[in-house]
């Protein structure tokens, strides 16, 4: 890793990707030919009382104070007051800018940032799953994926015309169960949350919830998502394998619905969960459920489905967005 830049290096900017569990930070040189991530670091949110505290900790570790920043957040980013959806952090946009000594602060939805990253991905940063493998990225591009929550974004345009990101909160659309087991899961979640959205199933907590229902529901201790995935991949835990299989099937249904809603030609699956079990996903009902859209199955067969394997697509997307949107930041 190269030495930290001097505080006088005016072309360096802070980029961050703030989820419900982790806060990821890096520096980027806006004068470089292509977006790069320098000194990336992941911090656990539970160790900090606020986004400001986590950002100050990261910057102090490098002894640098950039004047510009682009921060991706797992929540809507409209307005002055910002509140994370899956973490008890909130802040004032103007106060955060002042406290970090910034001239420019760009805030992005987390999956909006991931969408910005897609055109900048290298071939080794993604894995083709299904559909045609095209040399040139073809939009519209649906970007979605499970992590602490379930994010959805949309990328429109082209390399020739330029790309534009549409930020959405599509992960909070109501879940539509397709069989009795899914209806049982939805009833269990309805009883706890009053409503079952995509995110209630297609997230780390959702994976744990599916597992709890399939192990008997009431009175079943919640296993962590990592425990469920490890048990499923080990092959000896039948319930864990059923849980992961159901998770993949629901993900296929939701991905097909969102791709149709977006008129997508490309679907990119991101988030921290899916890259852990790609072979399992390939052999699951994901493809069958993705295509099970009646008269539009043939349309979805032409959609290129890929998984993002870049370790920090949110940070990369924030760096890309800073180059495109910085004049409007503030």
C-alpha positions as CSV (number, residue, x, y, z in Angstrom):
1,X,0.0,0.0,0.0
2,X,1.3,3.4,-0.9
3,X,2.0,6.1,1.6
4,X,-0.9,8.4,2.6
5,X,-1.2,11.5,0.5
6,X,-0.2,14.8,1.9
7,X,-3.1,17.0,3.3
8,X,-2.0,19.5,0.7
9,X,-2.9,17.1,-2.1
10,X,-6.0,18.9,-3.3
11,X,-7.0,16.3,-5.9
12,X,-7.7,13.6,-3.2
13,X,-11.2,13.1,-2.0
14,X,-12.9,10.9,0.6
15,X,-15.3,8.2,-0.6
16,X,-17.5,6.1,1.7
17,X,-20.1,3.3,1.5
18,X,-22.2,3.2,4.7
19,X,-24.4,0.1,5.2
20,X,-26.3,-1.2,8.1
21,X,-23.4,-3.3,9.4
22,X,-20.1,-1.8,8.0
23,X,-18.7,1.6,7.1
24,X,-16.2,1.4,4.2
25,X,-13.9,4.3,3.5
26,X,-11.2,5.1,0.9
27,X,-9.5,8.0,-0.8
28,X,-9.6,8.6,-4.5
29,X,-7.5,10.9,-6.7
30,X,-10.0,12.8,-8.9
31,X,-7.1,13.9,-11.2
32,X,-6.2,10.3,-12.1
33,X,-7.1,8.9,-15.5
34,X,-9.5,6.3,-14.0
35,X,-11.2,6.0,-10.7
36,X,-9.0,4.3,-8.1
37,X,-9.5,3.4,-4.5
38,X,-6.6,4.2,-2.2
39,X,-6.2,3.0,1.4
40,X,-9.6,1.2,1.6
41,X,-10.7,0.2,5.1
42,X,-13.8,-1.4,6.6
43,X,-15.0,-0.4,10.0
44,X,-17.7,-2.0,12.1
45,X,-20.6,0.4,12.7
46,X,-21.2,-1.0,16.1
47,X,-17.8,0.5,17.2
48,X,-18.9,4.1,16.5
49,X,-21.7,6.3,17.6
50,X,-22.1,8.1,14.4
51,X,-21.0,8.4,10.8
52,X,-19.1,11.5,11.7
53,X,-17.2,9.6,14.4
54,X,-16.3,6.7,11.9
55,X,-15.2,9.1,9.2
56,X,-13.0,11.1,11.6
57,X,-11.4,7.9,12.8
58,X,-10.6,6.9,9.3
59,X,-9.2,10.3,8.3
60,X,-7.1,10.6,11.5
61,X,-5.5,7.2,10.7
62,X,-4.2,8.7,7.5
63,X,-3.6,12.2,8.8
64,X,-5.4,13.7,5.8
65,X,-8.3,16.2,5.5
66,X,-9.7,16.2,2.0
67,X,-12.0,19.0,0.9
68,X,-14.4,16.9,-1.1
69,X,-16.3,13.7,-0.3
70,X,-18.8,11.3,-1.9
71,X,-20.7,9.2,0.6
72,X,-23.1,6.3,-0.3
73,X,-25.7,5.5,2.3
74,X,-28.2,2.7,2.8
75,X,-31.2,5.0,2.9
76,X,-32.9,7.7,0.9
77,X,-30.7,10.8,0.6
78,X,-33.1,13.5,-0.2
79,X,-33.3,16.6,2.0
80,X,-31.2,18.0,4.8
81,X,-31.8,15.4,7.5
82,X,-30.5,11.9,6.7
83,X,-31.5,8.7,8.7
84,X,-30.1,5.2,7.9
85,X,-32.7,2.5,7.4
86,X,-30.9,-0.3,9.2
87,X,-28.7,1.5,11.6
88,X,-29.6,4.1,14.3
89,X,-27.4,6.8,12.7
90,X,-28.8,10.1,11.6
91,X,-27.2,13.4,10.7
92,X,-27.6,16.8,9.1
93,X,-26.1,17.1,5.7
94,X,-24.7,20.6,6.3
95,X,-23.4,19.8,9.8
96,X,-21.6,16.7,8.5
97,X,-20.0,18.9,5.8
98,X,-18.8,21.4,8.4
99,X,-17.6,18.9,11.0
100,X,-15.5,17.1,8.4
101,X,-14.1,20.4,7.0
102,X,-15.5,19.7,3.5
103,X,-16.1,22.2,0.7
104,X,-18.2,19.7,-1.3
105,X,-20.3,16.8,0.0
106,X,-22.1,14.5,-2.4
107,X,-24.6,12.0,-0.9
108,X,-25.7,8.9,-2.8
109,X,-28.1,6.0,-2.2
110,X,-25.9,2.9,-1.7
111,X,-27.2,1.0,-4.7
112,X,-27.2,4.2,-6.7
113,X,-23.4,4.2,-6.0
114,X,-23.2,0.5,-7.0
115,X,-25.0,1.4,-10.3
116,X,-22.4,4.1,-11.0
117,X,-19.7,1.5,-10.5
118,X,-21.0,-0.9,-13.2
119,X,-19.5,0.7,-16.3
120,X,-16.1,0.9,-14.5
121,X,-15.9,-2.8,-13.6
122,X,-13.2,-4.8,-15.1
123,X,-13.9,-8.3,-16.5
124,X,-12.5,-9.9,-13.4
125,X,-14.9,-7.9,-11.2
126,X,-18.0,-9.7,-12.4
127,X,-19.1,-13.3,-13.1
128,X,-21.6,-14.2,-15.8
129,X,-24.5,-16.4,-14.7
130,X,-27.1,-16.7,-17.4
131,X,-28.1,-15.2,-20.7
132,X,-26.0,-13.7,-23.5
133,X,-22.4,-12.6,-22.7
134,X,-22.0,-9.2,-24.4
135,X,-18.7,-7.5,-24.9
136,X,-20.3,-4.1,-24.4
137,X,-22.5,-3.3,-21.4
138,X,-26.1,-2.8,-22.6
139,X,-28.7,-0.8,-20.7
140,X,-31.0,-0.4,-19.1
141,X,-29.1,-2.2,-16.3
142,X,-31.0,-3.4,-13.2
143,X,-28.7,-3.4,-10.1
144,X,-29.9,-5.3,-7.1
145,X,-28.7,-7.4,-4.2
146,X,-29.0,-8.6,-0.7
147,X,-26.8,-7.5,2.2
148,X,-27.8,-6.1,5.5
149,X,-30.8,-4.8,3.5
150,X,-31.9,-5.3,-0.1
151,X,-30.9,-2.6,-2.6
152,X,-32.3,-1.8,-6.0
153,X,-30.9,0.7,-8.5
154,X,-31.2,1.5,-12.2
155,X,-28.5,2.5,-14.7
156,X,-29.6,3.9,-18.1
157,X,-27.7,5.2,-21.1
158,X,-24.6,3.8,-22.9
159,X,-20.9,4.1,-23.1
160,X,-21.3,6.4,-26.1
161,X,-24.0,8.6,-24.7
162,X,-23.0,8.6,-21.1
163,X,-24.7,6.8,-18.2
164,X,-27.3,8.1,-15.7
165,X,-28.3,6.5,-12.4
166,X,-31.8,6.4,-11.1
167,X,-31.8,5.8,-7.3
168,X,-34.7,3.7,-6.0
169,X,-36.0,2.1,-2.8
170,X,-37.2,-0.9,-4.7
171,X,-36.2,-3.2,-1.9
172,X,-39.2,-2.1,0.1
173,X,-41.8,-3.3,-2.4
174,X,-44.2,-5.9,-1.0
175,X,-43.2,-9.5,-1.3
176,X,-45.6,-11.8,-3.3
177,X,-45.4,-15.4,-2.1
178,X,-45.9,-18.1,-4.7
179,X,-46.5,-21.2,-2.7
180,X,-47.6,-22.4,0.7
181,X,-44.1,-22.4,2.2
182,X,-43.6,-18.8,1.1
183,X,-47.0,-17.9,2.4
184,X,-46.0,-19.4,5.8
185,X,-42.8,-17.4,5.8
186,X,-44.7,-14.2,4.9
187,X,-47.3,-14.7,7.6
188,X,-44.4,-15.2,10.2
189,X,-42.8,-12.0,9.0
190,X,-46.1,-10.1,8.8
191,X,-46.7,-10.9,12.5
192,X,-43.4,-9.4,13.4
193,X,-43.2,-6.4,11.1
194,X,-46.8,-5.7,10.0
195,X,-45.7,-6.0,6.3
196,X,-43.3,-8.2,4.4
197,X,-41.1,-6.5,1.8
198,X,-38.5,-7.9,-0.5
199,X,-35.9,-6.8,2.1
200,X,-37.5,-8.8,4.9
201,X,-36.5,-12.0,3.0
202,X,-33.6,-11.0,0.8
203,X,-31.1,-9.8,3.4
204,X,-28.9,-11.3,6.1
205,X,-31.8,-11.0,8.6
206,X,-34.2,-12.4,6.0
207,X,-32.0,-15.5,5.5
208,X,-32.0,-16.1,9.3
209,X,-35.8,-15.6,9.4
210,X,-36.4,-18.1,6.6
211,X,-34.2,-20.6,8.5
212,X,-36.1,-20.0,11.8
213,X,-39.5,-20.6,10.1
214,X,-38.3,-23.8,8.4
215,X,-36.9,-25.0,11.8
216,X,-40.3,-24.6,13.5
217,X,-40.9,-20.8,13.8
218,X,-41.9,-19.9,17.4
219,X,-39.2,-20.7,19.8
220,X,-36.5,-21.4,17.2
221,X,-33.3,-19.5,17.9
222,X,-32.1,-17.3,15.1
223,X,-28.9,-18.5,13.5
224,X,-26.7,-15.9,11.9
225,X,-26.6,-15.6,8.1
226,X,-23.0,-16.9,8.0
227,X,-24.0,-19.9,10.1
228,X,-26.9,-20.7,7.8
229,X,-24.8,-20.4,4.6
230,X,-21.9,-22.4,6.1
231,X,-24.2,-25.2,7.2
232,X,-26.0,-25.2,3.8
233,X,-22.7,-25.5,1.9
234,X,-21.4,-28.2,4.2
235,X,-24.2,-30.3,2.9
236,X,-25.3,-32.1,6.1
237,X,-27.9,-29.6,7.4
238,X,-31.1,-30.3,5.5
239,X,-32.9,-27.3,6.8
240,X,-30.1,-24.9,6.0
241,X,-30.0,-26.2,2.5
242,X,-33.7,-25.7,2.2
243,X,-33.3,-22.2,3.5
244,X,-30.6,-21.2,1.1
245,X,-32.6,-22.9,-1.8
246,X,-35.7,-20.9,-0.9
247,X,-33.6,-17.7,-0.6
248,X,-32.2,-18.3,-4.1
249,X,-35.7,-19.0,-5.5
250,X,-37.2,-15.9,-4.1
251,X,-34.2,-13.9,-5.4
252,X,-34.9,-15.2,-8.8
253,X,-38.6,-14.2,-8.7
254,X,-37.8,-10.7,-7.4
255,X,-35.0,-10.2,-10.0
256,X,-37.3,-11.2,-12.8
257,X,-40.0,-8.8,-11.6
258,X,-37.6,-5.9,-11.2
259,X,-35.9,-6.6,-14.6
260,X,-39.3,-6.4,-16.3
261,X,-40.3,-3.2,-14.4
262,X,-37.0,-1.6,-15.6
263,X,-37.1,-3.0,-19.1
264,X,-33.6,-4.3,-18.4
265,X,-31.2,-5.7,-20.9
266,X,-28.6,-6.5,-18.1
267,X,-29.1,-7.6,-14.5
268,X,-26.2,-7.1,-12.1
269,X,-26.5,-8.8,-8.7
270,X,-24.4,-7.1,-6.0
271,X,-24.4,-7.1,-2.2
272,X,-22.3,-9.0,0.3
273,X,-24.2,-12.3,0.4
274,X,-24.5,-13.9,-3.1
275,X,-20.8,-14.1,-4.0
276,X,-20.4,-16.5,-1.0
277,X,-22.4,-19.2,-2.7
278,X,-22.2,-18.8,-6.5
279,X,-22.1,-22.6,-7.3
280,X,-25.2,-23.1,-5.1
281,X,-27.0,-20.3,-6.8
282,X,-26.3,-21.7,-10.3
283,X,-27.8,-25.1,-9.3
284,X,-30.8,-23.5,-7.5
285,X,-34.2,-22.5,-8.9
286,X,-33.0,-19.0,-9.4
287,X,-33.1,-19.3,-13.2
288,X,-36.4,-21.1,-13.3
289,X,-38.1,-18.5,-11.1
290,X,-36.4,-15.6,-12.9
291,X,-37.9,-16.8,-16.2
292,X,-41.3,-17.8,-14.8
293,X,-43.1,-14.6,-16.1
294,X,-45.5,-16.2,-18.5
295,X,-45.5,-14.5,-22.0
296,X,-42.3,-12.6,-21.1
297,X,-40.1,-15.6,-20.4
298,X,-38.5,-15.2,-23.8
299,X,-37.7,-11.5,-23.1
300,X,-36.0,-12.4,-19.9
301,X,-33.9,-15.1,-21.6
302,X,-32.2,-12.3,-23.5
303,X,-31.2,-10.5,-20.3
304,X,-27.6,-10.9,-19.3
305,X,-27.4,-11.9,-15.6
306,X,-24.1,-11.3,-13.8
307,X,-22.8,-11.1,-10.3
308,X,-20.6,-8.3,-9.1
309,X,-17.5,-9.7,-7.3
310,X,-15.6,-6.4,-6.9
311,X,-14.8,-6.2,-3.1
312,X,-16.0,-2.5,-2.9
313,X,-18.4,-1.6,-5.7
314,X,-20.1,1.1,-3.5
315,X,-16.7,2.8,-3.0
316,X,-15.9,2.6,-6.6
317,X,-19.3,3.9,-7.6
318,X,-18.9,6.9,-5.2
319,X,-15.5,7.7,-6.8
320,X,-17.1,7.5,-10.3
321,X,-20.1,9.6,-9.2
322,X,-17.8,12.3,-7.7
323,X,-16.3,12.8,-11.2
324,X,-19.7,13.1,-12.8
325,X,-21.7,14.9,-10.2
326,X,-19.2,16.9,-8.1
327,X,-20.1,20.3,-9.7
328,X,-23.6,19.8,-8.3
329,X,-22.5,18.6,-4.8
330,X,-23.0,20.8,-1.8
